Amino acid sequence: MARLEESPAVALLGPRQVGKTTLALDLAAQWPAACTYLDMERPADRARLQDADAFLRSLDKHLIILDEIHRMPGLFEVLRGIIDERRRAGQRSGQFLLLGSGSLDLMQQSSETLAGRIAYLDVAPIHALEWSPQDLETLWLRGGFPDSLLAGSQEASLRWREDFLQTYLQRDVPMFAPRLPAETIGRLWTMLAHLQGTLLQQSRLASSLGVSVPAVSRYIDLLVDLKLVRRLQPWSENGNKRLVRTPKVYVRDSGMVHALLGIDRLFDLNSHPVCGPSFEGFCIDNLLAVATRYTPYCYRTHAGSEIDLLLVRAGRPAIAVEIKRSSSPTLSKGFAIACDDLKIDERYLVYPGTERFPVRHGTQAIALTDLMRHLA
């Protein structure tokens, strides 16, 4: 994260589900000036902001941390006036740290109201480079949410994730999308966990849920906006091939996949049909947490050539990644054909081992964390 002294006047961190309160307090402990922390879910803190303009102006030269900012979006207009006044007085950066769920409405409102005054940081769950390399299977099983990952037992970890799912559906979904049925979105979320890593067939989902295709599209849009689901778009600029132009869909956090399917032990996971797709989604989410210079795609032709993760830079395919949940991985012929079609030299096969060695067709077998370091 950039130093706040060098950032714009406001930093907006999201999404909500990561342990950002801890992050905010860590930042506050390192900040040279005074800090004030306000949680918009606490009635006492909301009461202090009844006259928000007067209260916030009284905290001159403070770093003001506003948690759960999405619960009081009306503050953005107040912040704009205070920020502009302070900038005229020479205080141009590090005035406010805003924490909240990454919803489209929040991002749009903040960008419209605080244009030129705000920077954004998407705080992802804990990834493999932030965890013990000897214990990546725990990270895979439990996912990257801190309270789940650091729970004292597998049962406690699963219970936290189940409570999170219930809370999100009962509280957060109605808040962000009051006209969308939370129960139906919960069923869709579970279906997407069963279909982890498959092509997104919205008509099939609509038929199973008993709703229209446009409704399914809106539900998935919401889950994508809330950083809960990833829609990996297909690369479609190879005009010489008949390409599959349907995106692939992943529930982003592997721990949530397993909670939605009731999987709480590694033994059960390894014998479950979702094992391979879950590992693929886990690797993709970890790789994309550090591959910020690239645009991610999937790639598939009607002839069967396929790349699990295609990383594009400056409009050109640069890196191809195949993912296998096997200690003795073998490379599919379709992957090699796809790489040749796209003229990709950097080819990797991610597997659960730790050694790096060449496999067929100019591809390197590599550990997840090693590839993450390379991409970072």
ZIWO-V50851 format. One record per residue. RES is the residue in one letter. SS is DSSP state (helix for helix, strand for strand, loop for the rest). PSI is psi in degrees with one decimal (* if undefined). D_LAST is the distance of its C-alpha to the last C-alpha in whole Angstrom. Layout:
BEGIN
res=RES ss=SS psi=PSI d_last=D_LAST
res=RES ss=SS psi=PSI d_last=D_LAST
END
This chain:
BEGIN
res=M ss=loop psi=138.9 d_last=14
res=A ss=loop psi=149.8 d_last=16
res=R ss=loop psi=138.9 d_last=19
res=L ss=helix psi=-28.9 d_last=22
res=E ss=helix psi=-25.4 d_last=24
res=E ss=helix psi=-1.2 d_last=22
res=S ss=loop psi=171.5 d_last=22
res=P ss=loop psi=-178.4 d_last=24
res=A ss=loop psi=-28.1 d_last=27
res=V ss=strand psi=139.5 d_last=26
res=A ss=strand psi=131.1 d_last=23
res=L ss=strand psi=116.3 d_last=23
res=L ss=strand psi=142.3 d_last=21
res=G ss=strand psi=168.0 d_last=21
res=P ss=loop psi=177.3 d_last=22
res=R ss=loop psi=-31.7 d_last=24
res=Q ss=loop psi=-8.4 d_last=24
res=V ss=loop psi=161.8 d_last=21
res=G ss=loop psi=66.0 d_last=23
res=K ss=helix psi=-19.7 d_last=22
res=T ss=helix psi=-43.9 d_last=26
res=T ss=helix psi=-43.4 d_last=25
res=L ss=helix psi=-43.9 d_last=22
res=A ss=helix psi=-42.1 d_last=24
res=L ss=helix psi=-33.9 d_last=26
res=D ss=helix psi=-44.1 d_last=24
res=L ss=helix psi=-41.7 d_last=23
res=A ss=helix psi=-37.7 d_last=27
res=A ss=helix psi=-27.0 d_last=28
res=Q ss=helix psi=-7.4 d_last=25
res=W ss=loop psi=131.6 d_last=27
res=P ss=loop psi=-26.0 d_last=30
res=A ss=loop psi=179.1 d_last=32
res=A ss=loop psi=151.1 d_last=34
res=C ss=strand psi=146.6 d_last=32
res=T ss=strand psi=127.4 d_last=34
res=Y ss=strand psi=126.5 d_last=32
res=L ss=strand psi=131.0 d_last=34
res=D ss=strand psi=116.6 d_last=33
res=M ss=loop psi=-3.2 d_last=35
res=E ss=loop psi=-9.3 d_last=36
res=R ss=loop psi=122.7 d_last=38
res=P ss=helix psi=-36.9 d_last=42
res=A ss=helix psi=-39.9 d_last=42
res=D ss=helix psi=-36.7 d_last=39
res=R ss=helix psi=-35.8 d_last=40
res=A ss=helix psi=-33.5 d_last=44
res=R ss=helix psi=-18.7 d_last=42
res=L ss=loop psi=20.1 d_last=41
res=Q ss=loop psi=-40.6 d_last=44
res=D ss=loop psi=76.6 d_last=45
res=A ss=helix psi=-39.0 d_last=41
res=D ss=helix psi=-47.6 d_last=42
res=A ss=helix psi=-42.3 d_last=44
res=F ss=helix psi=-46.4 d_last=42
res=L ss=helix psi=-33.7 d_last=38
res=R ss=helix psi=-26.7 d_last=40
res=S ss=loop psi=-16.6 d_last=42
res=L ss=loop psi=55.9 d_last=38
res=D ss=loop psi=137.8 d_last=38
res=K ss=loop psi=19.6 d_last=35
res=H ss=loop psi=148.5 d_last=34
res=L ss=strand psi=117.2 d_last=30
res=I ss=strand psi=118.2 d_last=31
res=I ss=strand psi=118.5 d_last=29
res=L ss=strand psi=106.0 d_last=30
res=D ss=strand psi=149.0 d_last=29
res=E ss=loop psi=45.7 d_last=30
res=I ss=helix psi=-23.6 d_last=30
res=H ss=helix psi=-14.9 d_last=31
res=R ss=helix psi=-13.5 d_last=34
res=M ss=helix psi=63.6 d_last=36
res=P ss=loop psi=-18.0 d_last=34
res=G ss=loop psi=-13.2 d_last=37
res=L ss=helix psi=-21.1 d_last=36
res=F ss=helix psi=-39.4 d_last=34
res=E ss=helix psi=-36.2 d_last=37
res=V ss=helix psi=-43.5 d_last=38
res=L ss=helix psi=-37.3 d_last=35
res=R ss=helix psi=-44.9 d_last=35
res=G ss=helix psi=-41.6 d_last=38
res=I ss=helix psi=-43.1 d_last=37
res=I ss=helix psi=-45.9 d_last=34
res=D ss=helix psi=-38.1 d_last=36
res=E ss=helix psi=-43.1 d_last=38
res=R ss=helix psi=-35.4 d_last=36
res=R ss=helix psi=-37.9 d_last=34
res=R ss=helix psi=-26.2 d_last=38
res=A ss=loop psi=1.3 d_last=38
res=G ss=loop psi=-5.4 d_last=35
res=Q ss=loop psi=96.2 d_last=33
res=R ss=loop psi=-9.9 d_last=30
res=S ss=loop psi=163.2 d_last=27
res=G ss=loop psi=38.4 d_last=26
res=Q ss=loop psi=-41.4 d_last=29
res=F ss=strand psi=143.8 d_last=28
res=L ss=strand psi=114.9 d_last=26
res=L ss=strand psi=131.5 d_last=26
res=L ss=strand psi=131.9 d_last=25
res=G ss=loop psi=167.0 d_last=26
res=S ss=loop psi=142.7 d_last=25
res=G ss=loop psi=66.4 d_last=23
res=S ss=loop psi=154.6 d_last=26
res=L ss=helix psi=-41.0 d_last=27
res=D ss=helix psi=-43.0 d_last=30
res=L ss=helix psi=-45.6 d_last=29
res=M ss=helix psi=-41.4 d_last=26
res=Q ss=helix psi=-43.9 d_last=29
res=Q ss=helix psi=-41.2 d_last=31
res=S ss=helix psi=-39.0 d_last=29
res=S ss=helix psi=-34.1 d_last=28
res=E ss=helix psi=-43.3 d_last=31
res=T ss=helix psi=-36.6 d_last=33
res=L ss=loop psi=30.8 d_last=30
res=A ss=loop psi=130.7 d_last=29
res=G ss=loop psi=-0.6 d_last=28
res=R ss=loop psi=0.2 d_last=28
res=I ss=strand psi=146.4 d_last=25
res=A ss=strand psi=150.9 d_last=21
res=Y ss=strand psi=141.9 d_last=19
res=L ss=strand psi=118.2 d_last=17
res=D ss=strand psi=109.6 d_last=16
res=V ss=loop psi=100.7 d_last=16
res=A ss=loop psi=163.6 d_last=15
res=P ss=loop psi=169.7 d_last=17
res=I ss=loop psi=131.1 d_last=15
res=H ss=loop psi=178.0 d_last=13
res=A ss=helix psi=-31.3 d_last=12
res=L ss=helix psi=-13.0 d_last=10
res=E ss=helix psi=6.9 d_last=13
res=W ss=loop psi=164.4 d_last=16
res=S ss=loop psi=125.4 d_last=18
res=P ss=helix psi=-19.0 d_last=17
res=Q ss=helix psi=-4.3 d_last=20
res=D ss=helix psi=37.1 d_last=21
res=L ss=helix psi=-24.2 d_last=19
res=E ss=helix psi=-31.3 d_last=22
res=T ss=helix psi=-42.4 d_last=23
res=L ss=helix psi=-41.7 d_last=20
res=W ss=helix psi=-46.1 d_last=20
res=L ss=helix psi=-45.4 d_last=24
res=R ss=helix psi=-20.3 d_last=24
res=G ss=loop psi=178.4 d_last=21
res=G ss=loop psi=1.3 d_last=19
res=F ss=loop psi=127.7 d_last=21
res=P ss=helix psi=-45.0 d_last=22
res=D ss=helix psi=-29.6 d_last=26
res=S ss=helix psi=-47.0 d_last=26
res=L ss=helix psi=-37.1 d_last=23
res=L ss=loop psi=9.2 d_last=25
res=A ss=loop psi=154.4 d_last=29
res=G ss=loop psi=-15.1 d_last=31
res=S ss=loop psi=165.7 d_last=32
res=Q ss=helix psi=-37.6 d_last=31
res=E ss=helix psi=-42.1 d_last=34
res=A ss=helix psi=-37.1 d_last=33
res=S ss=helix psi=-47.8 d_last=29
res=L ss=helix psi=-39.3 d_last=31
res=R ss=helix psi=-40.2 d_last=33
res=W ss=helix psi=-43.5 d_last=31
res=R ss=helix psi=-39.1 d_last=29
res=E ss=helix psi=-39.7 d_last=32
res=D ss=helix psi=-38.7 d_last=34
res=F ss=helix psi=-46.4 d_last=30
res=L ss=helix psi=-44.4 d_last=31
res=Q ss=helix psi=-43.3 d_last=35
res=T ss=helix psi=-41.2 d_last=34
res=Y ss=helix psi=-40.6 d_last=32
res=L ss=helix psi=-35.8 d_last=34
res=Q ss=helix psi=-28.3 d_last=37
res=R ss=helix psi=-51.3 d_last=36
res=D ss=helix psi=-42.9 d_last=33
res=V ss=helix psi=-48.0 d_last=33
res=P ss=helix psi=-29.5 d_last=37
res=M ss=helix psi=-43.8 d_last=36
res=F ss=helix psi=-30.0 d_last=33
res=A ss=loop psi=77.3 d_last=35
res=P ss=loop psi=-20.4 d_last=39
res=R ss=loop psi=-3.2 d_last=40
res=L ss=loop psi=136.4 d_last=38
res=P ss=loop psi=116.6 d_last=40
res=A ss=helix psi=-36.9 d_last=37
res=E ss=helix psi=-42.6 d_last=39
res=T ss=helix psi=-39.5 d_last=38
res=I ss=helix psi=-36.9 d_last=35
res=G ss=helix psi=-41.5 d_last=34
res=R ss=helix psi=-40.2 d_last=36
res=L ss=helix psi=-42.2 d_last=34
res=W ss=helix psi=-43.8 d_last=31
res=T ss=helix psi=-41.1 d_last=32
res=M ss=helix psi=-40.2 d_last=33
res=L ss=helix psi=-32.0 d_last=29
res=A ss=helix psi=-41.3 d_last=28
res=H ss=helix psi=-31.7 d_last=31
res=L ss=loop psi=22.0 d_last=29
res=Q ss=loop psi=127.2 d_last=26
res=G ss=loop psi=12.5 d_last=24
res=T ss=strand psi=169.1 d_last=27
res=L ss=strand psi=139.6 d_last=28
res=L ss=loop psi=107.2 d_last=29
res=Q ss=loop psi=88.4 d_last=33
res=Q ss=helix psi=-32.2 d_last=34
res=S ss=helix psi=-38.5 d_last=38
res=R ss=helix psi=-41.9 d_last=38
res=L ss=helix psi=-41.8 d_last=36
res=A ss=helix psi=-41.6 d_last=39
res=S ss=helix psi=-41.3 d_last=42
res=S ss=helix psi=-34.2 d_last=41
res=L ss=helix psi=-14.4 d_last=40
res=G ss=loop psi=32.7 d_last=43
res=V ss=loop psi=176.6 d_last=42
res=S ss=loop psi=161.7 d_last=41
res=V ss=helix psi=-43.4 d_last=38
res=P ss=helix psi=-33.0 d_last=38
res=A ss=helix psi=-44.5 d_last=38
res=V ss=helix psi=-40.4 d_last=35
res=S ss=helix psi=-41.6 d_last=33
res=R ss=helix psi=-40.6 d_last=33
res=Y ss=helix psi=-44.2 d_last=33
res=I ss=helix psi=-37.7 d_last=29
res=D ss=helix psi=-42.7 d_last=28
res=L ss=helix psi=-47.4 d_last=29
res=L ss=helix psi=-34.0 d_last=27
res=V ss=helix psi=-44.7 d_last=24
res=D ss=helix psi=-35.0 d_last=25
res=L ss=loop psi=9.9 d_last=25
res=K ss=loop psi=23.7 d_last=21
res=L ss=loop psi=-25.4 d_last=23
res=V ss=strand psi=143.2 d_last=23
res=R ss=strand psi=129.8 d_last=20
res=R ss=strand psi=103.3 d_last=22
res=L ss=strand psi=110.6 d_last=20
res=Q ss=loop psi=149.7 d_last=22
res=P ss=strand psi=142.1 d_last=23
res=W ss=loop psi=127.2 d_last=22
res=S ss=loop psi=29.8 d_last=26
res=E ss=loop psi=20.9 d_last=26
res=N ss=loop psi=92.8 d_last=27
res=G ss=loop psi=-11.8 d_last=31
res=N ss=loop psi=-4.1 d_last=32
res=K ss=loop psi=151.7 d_last=32
res=R ss=loop psi=107.1 d_last=33
res=L ss=strand psi=148.1 d_last=30
res=V ss=loop psi=121.5 d_last=30
res=R ss=loop psi=25.7 d_last=29
res=T ss=loop psi=133.0 d_last=28
res=P ss=loop psi=158.6 d_last=25
res=K ss=strand psi=153.4 d_last=24
res=V ss=strand psi=138.2 d_last=24
res=Y ss=strand psi=136.0 d_last=22
res=V ss=strand psi=124.2 d_last=23
res=R ss=loop psi=-45.5 d_last=20
res=D ss=loop psi=123.6 d_last=20
res=S ss=helix psi=-34.7 d_last=21
res=G ss=helix psi=-35.2 d_last=24
res=M ss=helix psi=-35.8 d_last=25
res=V ss=helix psi=-48.9 d_last=26
res=H ss=helix psi=-35.5 d_last=28
res=A ss=helix psi=-41.3 d_last=30
res=L ss=helix psi=-28.0 d_last=31
res=L ss=loop psi=1.5 d_last=32
res=G ss=loop psi=29.1 d_last=34
res=I ss=loop psi=120.7 d_last=32
res=D ss=loop psi=-0.5 d_last=31
res=R ss=loop psi=147.3 d_last=31
res=L ss=helix psi=-35.5 d_last=29
res=F ss=helix psi=-44.8 d_last=32
res=D ss=helix psi=-37.1 d_last=33
res=L ss=helix psi=-44.5 d_last=29
res=N ss=helix psi=-22.2 d_last=29
res=S ss=loop psi=6.4 d_last=33
res=H ss=loop psi=146.3 d_last=32
res=P ss=loop psi=-22.6 d_last=32
res=V ss=loop psi=-2.9 d_last=28
res=C ss=helix psi=-55.6 d_last=27
res=G ss=helix psi=-50.7 d_last=25
res=P ss=helix psi=-35.9 d_last=24
res=S ss=helix psi=-42.9 d_last=23
res=F ss=helix psi=-38.1 d_last=20
res=E ss=helix psi=-47.4 d_last=19
res=G ss=helix psi=-39.0 d_last=19
res=F ss=helix psi=-46.9 d_last=17
res=C ss=helix psi=-43.0 d_last=14
res=I ss=helix psi=-44.7 d_last=14
res=D ss=helix psi=-37.8 d_last=14
res=N ss=helix psi=-42.9 d_last=11
res=L ss=helix psi=-41.3 d_last=9
res=L ss=helix psi=-17.4 d_last=10
res=A ss=helix psi=-24.2 d_last=9
res=V ss=helix psi=-17.2 d_last=5
res=A ss=loop psi=57.2 d_last=6
res=T ss=loop psi=-13.6 d_last=8
res=R ss=loop psi=-4.3 d_last=8
res=Y ss=loop psi=156.2 d_last=10
res=T ss=strand psi=126.5 d_last=14
res=P ss=strand psi=144.7 d_last=14
res=Y ss=strand psi=164.4 d_last=18
res=C ss=strand psi=167.3 d_last=20
res=Y ss=strand psi=131.3 d_last=22
res=R ss=strand psi=136.2 d_last=26
res=T ss=strand psi=162.7 d_last=29
res=H ss=loop psi=-17.5 d_last=33
res=A ss=loop psi=-7.3 d_last=33
res=G ss=loop psi=-3.7 d_last=31
res=S ss=loop psi=137.7 d_last=28
res=E ss=strand psi=143.7 d_last=24
res=I ss=strand psi=125.4 d_last=21
res=D ss=strand psi=-46.1 d_last=19
res=L ss=strand psi=118.3 d_last=16
res=L ss=strand psi=121.3 d_last=16
res=L ss=strand psi=122.1 d_last=13
res=V ss=strand psi=137.3 d_last=15
res=R ss=strand psi=131.8 d_last=14
res=A ss=loop psi=35.7 d_last=17
res=G ss=loop psi=6.5 d_last=19
res=R ss=strand psi=134.6 d_last=19
res=P ss=strand psi=124.8 d_last=17
res=A ss=strand psi=-40.6 d_last=14
res=I ss=strand psi=134.9 d_last=13
res=A ss=strand psi=136.0 d_last=16
res=V ss=strand psi=126.4 d_last=15
res=E ss=strand psi=142.9 d_last=18
res=I ss=strand psi=126.8 d_last=19
res=K ss=loop psi=132.2 d_last=21
res=R ss=loop psi=72.1 d_last=23
res=S ss=loop psi=139.7 d_last=25
res=S ss=loop psi=-17.3 d_last=25
res=S ss=loop psi=72.4 d_last=26
res=P ss=loop psi=146.2 d_last=24
res=T ss=loop psi=146.3 d_last=26
res=L ss=loop psi=133.6 d_last=25
res=S ss=loop psi=147.0 d_last=27
res=K ss=helix psi=-34.3 d_last=28
res=G ss=helix psi=-32.3 d_last=27
res=F ss=helix psi=-45.3 d_last=24
res=A ss=helix psi=-41.6 d_last=25
res=I ss=helix psi=-42.7 d_last=27
res=A ss=helix psi=-41.9 d_last=25
res=C ss=helix psi=-39.9 d_last=22
res=D ss=helix psi=-41.5 d_last=25
res=D ss=helix psi=-39.5 d_last=26
res=L ss=helix psi=0.2 d_last=23
res=K ss=loop psi=49.8 d_last=23
res=I ss=loop psi=127.4 d_last=19
res=D ss=loop psi=-36.3 d_last=18
res=E ss=strand psi=108.4 d_last=15
res=R ss=strand psi=129.6 d_last=16
res=Y ss=strand psi=145.9 d_last=15
res=L ss=strand psi=105.2 d_last=17
res=V ss=strand psi=131.3 d_last=16
res=Y ss=strand psi=171.3 d_last=19
res=P ss=loop psi=-4.0 d_last=20
res=G ss=loop psi=-173.9 d_last=20
res=T ss=loop psi=-15.5 d_last=18
res=E ss=loop psi=154.0 d_last=19
res=R ss=loop psi=127.9 d_last=18
res=F ss=strand psi=155.1 d_last=21
res=P ss=strand psi=142.9 d_last=22
res=V ss=loop psi=-163.0 d_last=23
res=R ss=loop psi=160.4 d_last=25
res=H ss=loop psi=36.8 d_last=25
res=G ss=loop psi=22.3 d_last=22
res=T ss=loop psi=142.5 d_last=20
res=Q ss=strand psi=126.8 d_last=18
res=A ss=strand psi=135.2 d_last=18
res=I ss=strand psi=149.0 d_last=15
res=A ss=strand psi=151.9 d_last=14
res=L ss=helix psi=-49.0 d_last=12
res=T ss=helix psi=-33.4 d_last=10
res=D ss=helix psi=-42.5 d_last=10
res=L ss=helix psi=-36.0 d_last=9
res=M ss=helix psi=-43.3 d_last=6
res=R ss=helix psi=-40.1 d_last=5
res=H ss=helix psi=-44.4 d_last=6
res=L ss=helix psi=-31.1 d_last=4
res=A ss=loop psi=* d_last=0
END
